[in-house]
Amino acid sequence: MSKTKAAGTSKLGRDSNPQYLGVKLYAGQTANPGMIIIKQRGTKFLPGKNVKRGRDDTLYAMQKGIIKFTEKRIKKFDGNQRRAKIVSVE
């Protein structure tokens, strides 16, 4: 007798690859131009000085320097406030 079915075996159970999101370089570390600092979905962190945001919301360094994280209150158009985390390279 055969151990497997002749036809129609299930090919389910596959999983997609992980997205590898999150902070890649932390405060106090040095960044070179083009190095990815944060991979994110949406704008959880905002770009500051010498940092640009890519098309997929990835933050990357524009100049060589030390990474710094700060918080700032941002007022929205409807009057609500949000505490935004800002990443800069100094």
C-alpha positions in Angstrom: 0.0 0.0 0.0 1.1 3.5 -0.7 1.9 5.9 2.1 0.5 9.0 0.3 -2.6 9.6 -1.8 -2.4 9.2 -5.5 -3.6 12.7 -6.3 -5.0 15.8 -4.7 -2.7 16.0 -1.8 -3.0 19.3 0.2 -0.5 22.0 -0.7 -1.8 24.4 1.9 0.1 25.5 5.0 2.5 27.8 3.3 3.2 31.1 5.0 4.6 34.4 3.6 8.0 35.8 4.6 8.2 38.2 7.6 8.4 41.9 6.8 11.4 42.6 9.1 10.0 46.0 10.3 11.3 48.1 13.2 14.2 50.2 14.3 17.5 49.2 12.6 19.8 51.9 14.1 19.3 53.2 17.7 20.1 56.6 19.3 23.9 57.3 19.7 24.8 55.0 16.8 26.5 56.5 13.7 24.8 56.4 10.3 26.2 56.8 6.9 24.3 58.3 4.0 21.6 55.9 2.7 21.6 53.7 5.7 18.1 52.6 6.8 17.2 53.8 10.3 13.6 52.6 10.6 11.4 50.3 8.5 7.7 51.0 9.3 4.2 51.0 7.9 2.6 54.4 8.2 4.4 57.3 10.0 4.9 56.1 13.5 8.3 57.9 13.4 8.7 61.2 11.5 11.9 62.3 9.7 13.8 65.2 11.2 17.1 66.9 10.3 19.2 65.0 7.6 16.6 62.1 7.4 14.3 61.4 4.5 11.2 59.2 4.2 11.1 56.6 1.4 8.0 55.6 -0.6 7.2 52.7 1.8 7.6 55.0 4.8 11.2 53.8 5.5 13.4 56.4 7.2 17.0 56.7 6.0 20.0 58.9 6.6 21.0 61.7 4.2 24.4 62.5 5.9 26.9 60.9 8.1 26.3 61.5 11.8 24.9 60.3 15.1 21.2 59.3 15.4 19.0 61.2 17.8 15.4 60.6 18.8 13.2 63.4 20.1 9.5 63.9 20.9 7.4 66.8 19.8 3.7 67.8 20.1 2.0 68.2 16.7 -1.3 69.9 16.5 -3.7 68.4 13.9 -6.2 70.4 11.9 -9.2 69.3 14.0 -7.5 70.7 17.2 -6.3 67.4 18.6 -2.7 66.9 19.5 -0.3 64.0 18.9 3.1 63.3 20.4 5.3 62.6 17.4 8.6 60.7 17.6 11.2 62.5 15.4 14.4 60.9 14.2 17.3 63.1 13.2 21.0 62.7 12.2 23.3 65.3 13.7 
